[in-house]
Amino acid sequence: MDITFSSDDLKFRDEVRLFFANAAPEASQQLINNPGTYKQGVIQWQKKLFAQGWVAPFWPREHGGAGWSATQSYIYECERVIAQAPDVVPFGLKMVGPVIYTYGNSEQKARFLPGILNGSDWWCQGYSEPGAGSDLAALKTRADRDGDDYVVNGSKIWTTYAQYADWIFCLVRTDNSGKPQQGITFLLIDMKTPGITVSPIPSINGVDSLNEVHFENVRVPRSNRIGEEGQGWTYAKSLLAHERTAIARVADSKSRLDRLRKFASCELQGGRPMIQDEEFRARFTTIEAELMALEYMELRVLAAMASNRSPGAESSLLKIRGTEIQQALHELTIELAGLYGCMIADNDTSSADIGHSFGDQARKDFMYGRAATIFGGSNEIQKNIIAKRVLGL
C-alpha cells in the first residue's frame, strides 16, 4: 500500500477543497443539527454530492459510483472533516446499495439504485429484533409465501431514522428447518405498505433517532426479494462488513481529538493548562497513537475495497478499535468538562452560559457513545469473528 500523494492526488485534494468552499456545507449542517429539519439537511447535502458525482465513492462507475482510489477516499474524508461537512447517511449508499448492485437483478438495479444515489429514497435497516441483536441468526420475523407475495409478521428494533424512511431492507425468516442461518431471506419493503407501524424509542442523549418497526400481515412482492430465498445470511454478511468499516469513523475521531487538544489548552487546573497535566497528557497521547495505528488499518481496508475485494475480518478489527477509541475520547472530554458536563441546558440557556461551550455536548456524546461497542454487532461478537476467520479457533 502506497499512500504517498502523487501530483494527481494533490490536484484532487485541491478540487475537494474548492468544492467544500463553494458547496456551503455549513448550511446543510445547520439543518441537520435541528431535529425538525434533519431529513431536509441530509437530503440537501446528498443532492450536492450527487450533482458533483461524489456521492458513492466505491460504487462501480457503471452504477453511478465515483470509482475513487483508496487515497482519494482518504483525502476526501480528511477534507470533509476539516470543512465540518456532513457525512452521508449510510443505510442506502453504504449498505443496501452495494447489496443491490452485487446480488440484485437488472430490474432491481434500475428501480432502486437511482433513488439511493440522488437522495429521493431514504432507507433504514431492519436487522435487530427484540430477541435477536448481535445474535442475528436468532431472528424470528417471518415471511410466508402467499402467491406472488410474502406476508411478513414480526418486529425490528433499534431501527435508526425509520420515522423518515421510504424503504427498509429486512432480514426475515422463510424456513425453520436446518441451521438458523439457512432460513433467512433478504427483502426490500416499502414503508408505506399497510400493516407497518413505527414506534419511537427515546434516546438518553435527547435525540430521537431510534425506533421499533412492527409488521402485521405486511404483503411484499416476491420481486422485492434480493437473490435467492434462504440466502439472505450471505448477503447480510457482505453488508455488515461495510457497516462495521463505516462505524470506525477514523476521520471524525481525528477531528474530535483536535478539538479536545484545543479545549485542554484553554482549561486550567492549578494555574496550568490541562494539556500540560502529566496524567491527562499520557491518556491523550495514548489515544492519539492508537488512532494513528487505526488510520493505517483503515487505509488497508480501503485499498482492498478499491480493488473490488470485500472487507473481511479487518472490518471487525476496525469496528472494535474504532468504537473503543470513540468511547475513550468521550470519557476524556467529559472528564475535562467536569461538573459542567453534568449540567443540562434548557431551551433558554446555552451550554456556554453555564460554564463551558463543550460541556453539554460532551455529556450527550458520552451517553450515546456507550452504545458504540454494541451496535453494528457487539465487540464481543467481532472478537468471535476474528477468532474464527483469522486465528482458526
C-alpha positions as CSV (number, residue, x, y, z in Angstrom):
1,M,0.0,0.0,0.0
2,D,1.5,3.3,-1.1
3,I,-0.2,6.4,0.4
4,T,2.3,9.0,-0.9
5,F,0.3,11.7,-2.6
6,S,1.0,11.9,-6.3
7,S,0.6,15.1,-8.3
8,D,-2.9,13.8,-9.3
9,D,-3.8,13.2,-5.7
10,L,-2.7,16.8,-4.8
11,K,-4.8,18.1,-7.6
12,F,-7.7,16.1,-6.4
13,R,-7.2,17.5,-2.9
14,D,-7.4,21.0,-4.3
15,E,-10.6,20.1,-6.1
16,V,-12.2,18.7,-2.9
17,R,-11.2,21.9,-1.0
18,L,-12.7,24.1,-3.8
19,F,-15.9,22.0,-3.7
20,F,-16.3,22.4,0.0
21,A,-15.6,26.1,-0.3
22,N,-18.4,26.6,-2.9
23,A,-20.9,24.0,-1.6
24,A,-21.5,25.8,1.7
25,P,-21.8,22.6,3.8
26,E,-22.5,24.6,6.9
27,A,-25.9,25.4,5.6
28,S,-26.8,21.7,5.4
29,Q,-25.1,21.0,8.7
30,Q,-27.3,23.7,10.4
31,L,-30.4,21.9,9.1
32,I,-29.1,18.6,10.3
33,N,-28.4,19.9,13.8
34,N,-32.1,20.8,14.2
35,P,-34.3,17.7,14.7
36,G,-37.1,19.4,12.9
37,T,-35.1,19.9,9.7
38,Y,-32.7,16.9,10.0
39,K,-34.0,15.0,7.0
40,Q,-34.1,18.1,4.8
41,G,-30.5,18.8,5.6
42,V,-29.3,15.3,4.9
43,I,-31.1,15.2,1.5
44,Q,-29.9,18.7,0.6
45,W,-26.3,17.7,1.2
46,Q,-26.6,14.4,-0.6
47,K,-28.0,16.0,-3.7
48,K,-25.0,18.3,-3.8
49,L,-22.7,15.3,-3.7
50,F,-24.8,13.6,-6.3
51,A,-24.5,16.6,-8.7
52,Q,-20.8,16.5,-8.2
53,G,-20.6,12.8,-8.8
54,W,-19.1,12.1,-5.4
55,V,-22.0,10.6,-3.5
56,A,-20.9,6.9,-3.8
57,P,-17.0,6.8,-3.8
58,F,-16.7,3.0,-4.0
59,W,-19.6,2.1,-6.2
60,P,-18.6,1.0,-9.7
61,R,-18.8,3.7,-12.3
62,E,-21.4,1.7,-14.3
63,H,-23.8,2.0,-11.4
64,G,-23.2,5.7,-10.8
65,G,-20.2,5.5,-8.4
66,A,-17.2,7.7,-8.3
67,G,-14.7,4.8,-8.6
68,W,-12.2,6.5,-6.3
69,S,-8.9,5.1,-5.2
70,A,-8.2,4.4,-1.6
71,T,-6.1,7.5,-1.5
72,Q,-8.8,9.7,-3.0
73,S,-11.3,8.4,-0.5
74,Y,-8.9,9.1,2.4
75,I,-8.2,12.6,1.1
76,Y,-12.0,13.3,0.8
77,E,-12.7,12.1,4.3
78,C,-9.9,14.2,5.8
79,E,-11.0,17.3,4.0
80,R,-14.7,16.7,4.8
81,V,-13.9,16.7,8.5
82,I,-11.7,19.8,8.2
83,A,-14.5,21.6,6.4
84,Q,-17.0,20.3,9.0
85,A,-19.2,19.0,6.2
86,P,-21.9,16.4,6.9
87,D,-21.4,12.7,6.2
88,V,-24.0,10.8,4.2
89,V,-26.5,8.5,6.0
90,P,-25.0,5.1,5.4
91,F,-28.1,2.8,5.1
92,G,-28.7,3.4,1.4
93,L,-25.3,4.4,0.0
94,K,-23.0,2.2,2.1
95,M,-25.2,-0.7,3.0
96,V,-28.1,-1.8,0.8
97,G,-26.8,-0.1,-2.4
98,P,-23.8,-2.4,-2.7
99,V,-26.0,-5.4,-1.9
100,I,-28.4,-4.5,-4.7
101,Y,-25.8,-3.9,-7.4
102,T,-23.9,-7.1,-6.4
103,Y,-26.8,-9.6,-5.8
104,G,-29.9,-7.9,-7.3
105,N,-31.2,-8.5,-10.8
106,S,-31.2,-5.9,-13.6
107,E,-34.8,-4.7,-12.8
108,Q,-34.0,-4.2,-9.1
109,K,-30.8,-2.2,-10.0
110,A,-32.8,0.0,-12.4
111,R,-35.6,0.5,-9.9
112,F,-33.6,1.2,-6.7
113,L,-30.1,2.4,-7.4
114,P,-31.1,5.9,-8.9
115,G,-33.2,6.8,-5.8
116,I,-30.4,5.7,-3.4
117,L,-27.9,7.9,-5.3
118,N,-29.9,11.1,-5.7
119,G,-31.4,11.0,-2.2
120,S,-35.0,10.7,-3.3
121,D,-35.4,7.4,-1.4
122,W,-34.5,7.2,2.3
123,W,-33.6,3.7,3.6
124,C,-33.4,2.2,7.0
125,Q,-32.1,-1.2,8.2
126,G,-34.3,-4.0,9.6
127,Y,-31.9,-6.4,11.2
128,S,-32.0,-6.4,15.0
129,E,-35.1,-7.7,16.9
130,P,-36.3,-7.5,20.5
131,G,-34.9,-11.1,20.9
132,A,-32.1,-11.0,18.3
133,G,-29.4,-8.4,18.3
134,S,-25.8,-9.4,17.8
135,D,-27.0,-13.0,17.6
136,L,-28.7,-12.1,14.4
137,A,-29.4,-15.7,13.3
138,A,-31.9,-15.9,16.1
139,L,-34.3,-13.5,14.3
140,K,-38.0,-14.5,14.3
141,T,-39.7,-12.1,11.9
142,R,-41.4,-14.4,9.5
143,A,-42.2,-14.1,5.8
144,D,-44.6,-16.7,4.5
145,R,-45.2,-17.2,0.8
146,D,-48.7,-16.4,-0.5
147,G,-49.0,-16.5,-4.3
148,D,-46.7,-13.8,-5.7
149,D,-46.2,-12.1,-2.3
150,Y,-44.5,-12.7,1.1
151,V,-46.6,-12.0,4.1
152,V,-44.4,-10.5,6.9
153,N,-45.1,-10.6,10.6
154,G,-42.8,-9.6,13.5
155,S,-40.8,-6.6,14.8
156,K,-37.5,-5.0,14.3
157,I,-35.8,-2.8,16.9
158,W,-33.1,0.0,17.2
159,T,-34.1,1.0,13.6
160,T,-32.3,4.3,13.1
161,Y,-34.3,7.0,11.4
162,A,-37.2,4.7,10.5
163,Q,-39.5,7.6,11.1
164,Y,-38.1,9.2,7.9
165,A,-37.7,6.1,5.8
166,D,-39.3,5.4,2.5
167,W,-37.9,1.8,2.4
168,I,-36.5,-0.7,4.8
169,F,-34.2,-3.6,3.9
170,C,-35.1,-6.6,6.1
171,L,-33.8,-10.0,7.1
172,V,-36.8,-12.3,7.5
173,R,-37.2,-16.0,8.3
174,T,-38.6,-18.1,5.5
175,D,-37.6,-21.5,6.7
176,N,-37.2,-23.0,10.2
177,S,-35.6,-26.3,9.1
178,G,-31.9,-26.8,9.2
179,K,-29.4,-24.3,10.6
180,P,-30.8,-20.9,11.5
181,Q,-28.6,-19.1,9.0
182,Q,-30.0,-21.1,6.1
183,G,-33.6,-20.0,6.5
184,I,-33.1,-16.2,6.2
185,T,-34.2,-14.1,3.2
186,F,-33.3,-10.5,2.2
187,L,-36.4,-8.4,1.4
188,L,-36.9,-4.8,0.4
189,I,-40.1,-3.4,1.9
190,D,-41.9,-0.1,1.1
191,M,-42.5,1.6,4.4
192,K,-45.9,2.9,3.1
193,T,-47.2,-0.7,2.9
194,P,-50.3,-1.3,5.1
195,G,-49.5,-3.1,8.3
196,I,-46.3,-1.3,9.2
197,T,-46.1,0.7,12.4
198,V,-43.1,2.8,13.6
199,S,-42.8,3.3,17.4
200,P,-40.1,5.8,18.6
201,I,-37.6,4.9,21.3
202,P,-36.4,7.9,23.3
203,S,-32.6,8.1,23.5
204,I,-30.6,9.1,26.5
205,N,-28.9,11.9,24.6
206,G,-32.2,13.6,23.8
207,V,-32.0,12.9,20.0
208,D,-34.9,10.7,18.8
209,S,-33.3,8.6,16.1
210,L,-34.2,5.0,17.2
211,N,-37.4,3.1,16.6
212,E,-39.2,-0.2,16.8
213,V,-40.8,-1.3,13.5
214,H,-43.8,-3.6,13.7
215,F,-45.1,-5.8,10.7
216,E,-48.6,-7.1,10.8
217,N,-49.6,-9.1,7.7
218,V,-47.5,-6.9,5.5
219,R,-47.6,-8.0,1.9
220,V,-44.3,-7.7,0.0
221,P,-44.0,-8.7,-3.7
222,R,-41.6,-11.5,-4.4
223,S,-40.0,-9.2,-6.9
224,N,-38.6,-7.3,-3.9
225,R,-36.5,-10.3,-2.8
226,I,-32.8,-9.9,-3.3
227,G,-31.2,-13.0,-4.7
228,E,-32.4,-16.5,-3.7
229,E,-34.8,-17.4,-0.9
230,G,-32.9,-18.6,2.1
231,Q,-29.6,-16.9,1.1
232,G,-30.1,-13.7,2.9
233,W,-27.4,-14.5,5.5
234,T,-24.8,-14.5,2.8
235,Y,-25.9,-11.1,1.6
236,A,-26.2,-9.7,5.1
237,K,-22.6,-10.7,5.9
238,S,-21.3,-8.7,3.0
239,L,-23.4,-5.7,4.1
240,L,-22.3,-5.9,7.7
241,A,-18.6,-5.8,6.7
242,H,-19.2,-2.5,5.0
243,E,-21.2,-1.2,8.0
244,R,-18.5,-2.1,10.5
245,T,-15.9,-0.3,8.4
246,A,-18.0,2.8,8.4
247,I,-18.6,2.6,12.2
248,A,-14.8,3.1,12.8
249,R,-15.2,6.8,11.9
250,V,-11.5,7.5,12.0
251,A,-11.6,10.9,10.4
252,D,-14.3,12.1,12.8
253,S,-12.2,10.8,15.8
254,K,-9.2,12.7,14.5
255,S,-11.3,15.9,14.4
256,R,-12.6,15.2,17.9
257,L,-9.1,14.7,19.2
258,D,-8.0,18.0,17.7
259,R,-10.9,19.8,19.4
260,L,-10.1,18.0,22.7
261,R,-6.5,19.3,22.4
262,K,-7.8,22.9,22.0
263,F,-10.2,22.6,24.9
264,A,-7.4,21.2,27.1
265,S,-5.1,24.0,26.1
266,C,-7.6,26.5,27.5
267,E,-8.9,24.7,30.5
268,L,-6.8,25.5,33.6
269,Q,-6.1,23.4,36.7
270,G,-3.7,24.8,39.4
271,G,-2.8,27.6,37.0
272,R,-1.7,25.3,34.2
273,P,-3.5,24.2,31.1
274,M,-4.8,20.7,31.4
275,I,-2.8,19.6,28.3
276,Q,0.3,20.0,30.5
277,D,-1.1,17.8,33.2
278,E,1.0,14.6,33.2
279,E,-1.9,12.1,33.7
280,F,-4.1,13.9,31.2
281,R,-1.3,14.1,28.6
282,A,-0.5,10.4,29.0
283,R,-4.1,9.4,28.3
284,F,-4.4,11.9,25.4
285,T,-1.2,10.7,23.7
286,T,-2.2,7.0,24.1
287,I,-5.4,7.7,22.3
288,E,-3.5,9.7,19.6
289,A,-1.1,6.8,19.0
290,E,-3.9,4.2,18.9
291,L,-5.8,6.4,16.4
292,M,-2.8,6.7,14.2
293,A,-2.5,2.9,14.1
294,L,-6.2,2.6,13.3
295,E,-5.9,5.0,10.5
296,Y,-3.4,2.9,8.7
297,M,-5.6,-0.2,9.3
298,E,-8.4,1.7,7.7
299,L,-6.3,2.6,4.7
300,R,-5.5,-1.1,4.1
301,V,-9.2,-1.9,4.1
302,L,-10.0,1.0,1.8
303,A,-7.3,-0.3,-0.6
304,A,-8.9,-3.7,-0.6
305,M,-12.3,-2.2,-1.3
306,A,-10.9,-0.2,-4.1
307,S,-9.6,-3.4,-5.6
308,N,-13.1,-4.8,-5.5
309,R,-12.3,-7.0,-2.5
310,S,-14.9,-7.1,0.2
311,P,-13.6,-6.1,3.7
312,G,-13.2,-9.3,5.7
313,A,-12.2,-9.8,9.3
314,E,-10.3,-6.5,9.1
315,S,-13.7,-4.7,9.3
316,S,-14.2,-6.4,12.7
317,L,-10.9,-5.1,13.9
318,L,-11.8,-1.6,12.7
319,K,-15.1,-1.7,14.5
320,I,-13.6,-2.9,17.8
321,R,-10.7,-0.4,17.9
322,G,-12.7,2.5,16.3
323,T,-15.5,2.3,18.8
324,E,-13.2,1.8,21.8
325,I,-11.3,4.9,20.7
326,Q,-14.5,6.9,20.3
327,Q,-15.5,6.0,23.9
328,A,-12.1,6.8,25.2
329,L,-12.4,10.3,23.6
330,H,-15.9,10.8,25.1
331,E,-14.7,9.8,28.5
332,L,-11.7,12.1,28.4
333,T,-13.8,15.0,27.1
334,I,-16.4,14.8,29.8
335,E,-13.8,14.5,32.5
336,L,-12.2,17.7,31.1
337,A,-15.6,19.4,31.3
338,G,-16.0,18.2,34.9
339,L,-19.2,19.3,36.6
340,Y,-20.2,21.4,33.6
341,G,-20.6,18.1,31.7
342,C,-23.4,17.2,34.1
343,M,-25.4,20.3,33.7
344,I,-28.3,20.3,31.2
345,A,-29.1,23.5,29.4
346,D,-32.7,24.3,28.9
347,N,-34.2,25.9,25.8
348,D,-33.4,29.4,27.1
349,T,-29.9,28.7,28.2
350,S,-26.9,27.8,26.1
351,S,-24.2,25.4,27.4
352,A,-21.8,28.4,27.2
353,D,-23.9,30.3,29.7
354,I,-23.4,27.7,32.3
355,G,-19.6,27.4,32.1
356,H,-18.3,25.5,29.0
357,S,-19.0,25.7,25.3
358,F,-18.4,21.9,25.1
359,G,-19.8,20.6,28.4
360,D,-23.4,19.9,27.3
361,Q,-22.3,18.2,24.0
362,A,-19.7,16.2,25.9
363,R,-22.4,14.8,28.1
364,K,-24.6,13.9,25.1
365,D,-21.8,12.3,23.2
366,F,-20.7,10.3,26.3
367,M,-24.2,9.0,26.9
368,Y,-25.0,7.9,23.3
369,G,-21.4,6.7,22.7
370,R,-21.9,3.9,25.3
371,A,-23.8,2.1,22.6
372,A,-21.0,2.3,20.0
373,T,-19.4,-1.0,21.1
374,I,-22.8,-2.7,20.9
375,F,-24.5,-1.6,17.6
376,G,-23.4,-3.0,14.3
377,G,-22.6,-6.3,16.1
378,S,-21.2,-6.1,19.6
379,N,-17.5,-6.0,20.0
380,E,-17.7,-9.4,21.7
381,I,-19.2,-10.8,18.5
382,Q,-16.5,-9.1,16.5
383,K,-13.8,-10.9,18.6
384,N,-15.5,-14.2,17.8
385,I,-15.4,-13.4,14.1
386,I,-11.7,-12.7,14.4
387,A,-11.0,-15.8,16.4
388,K,-12.8,-17.9,13.7
389,R,-11.6,-16.3,10.5
390,V,-8.2,-15.2,11.4
391,L,-7.0,-17.5,14.2
392,G,-8.9,-20.6,13.0
393,L,-10.2,-21.2,16.5
